[in-house]
Amino acid sequence: MTGYTRPETLDDALALLAQTGGRVAAGCTDLFPATGARALQGPVVDITGLAGLRGVSVTDDGLRIGAATTWTDILRADLPPACDMLKQAAREVGSSQIQNAGTISGNLCNASPAADGVPCLLALDAEVELASAQGARRLALQDFIIGPRRTALAPGEMVTGVHVPQSALEGWSRFLKLGARRYLVISIAMVAVRLVVDKGRVSDAALAVGACSAVATRLAEVEAAMIGCVADHTLADAISGNAVCAALSPLDDIRATADYRGHAATELLRRAVADVVGAEASP
């Protein structure tokens, strides 16, 4: 490997990125395999030594998840029920070794259509915090991932955190995925559901589907159809398979046909909604 650096401050890291155009390294669970080589080719900027980039913290307007926060960190964090889906997804990210090393920002920057964390963060209205030597900005997650393996990162820019607004920390949530086997598998379909119930009826709904389209997708039409519905065992019936497929335009590839993905996504959404309603109703 050539040009490896491990800066101790964010300013130093951003200066290195601006000067070298290097790639950011943290968990490296996807970065190494993507090279096709036995070692990373430099320049590489290792951000694991930067203070403030790891951990979940409460802010004035919600939660901030540092870019170098691992999936194990998320599993151990004290989070409200609205974030249960994110913890459930964390348990599905590879093996425990991968969960110990892989980071939330790596999951986003890898921009795989089957990235486990993305549907959950979409359903949490997440924003991505970006920084460069020129300054900082926030970008809605749906605007950050712009295609398979493509993000809106500018040259010299890196992810420093993920923000979840206070309004999205209400309600209960569920994550489900379908693959060829139970663990260590690329998903055929995955869903994240968050519901807010007031006086027995749905007052807010957030539904997102991953692994079925080029990018994970929120289902605005399906969400709107659920508002005002009674939050009981009949709620899943409000999910229209036609509306789900229209929103997704499902992929047709080696893992599944488009028709199968559309059916699977609809069924997973209905199951997730039923699970959330059951959890919310429990004492």
GILIN-V147372 format. One record per helix or strand. SS is the DSSP state (H for helix, E for strand). FROM is the first residue (numbers start at 1). TO is the last residue. If there is no record, write none. Layout:
# GILIN-V147372
SS & FROM & TO
SS & FROM & TO
This chain:
# GILIN-V147372
E & 4 & 5
H & 10 & 20
E & 23 & 25
H & 31 & 35
E & 44 & 46
E & 56 & 59
E & 62 & 66
E & 70 & 70
H & 71 & 76
H & 81 & 90
H & 96 & 101
E & 103 & 103
H & 104 & 110
H & 116 & 123
E & 127 & 132
E & 135 & 140
H & 141 & 144
E & 145 & 147
E & 150 & 151
E & 158 & 165
H & 166 & 169
E & 172 & 178
E & 189 & 198
E & 201 & 210
E & 217 & 218
H & 220 & 226
E & 230 & 230
H & 235 & 238
H & 241 & 248
H & 258 & 281
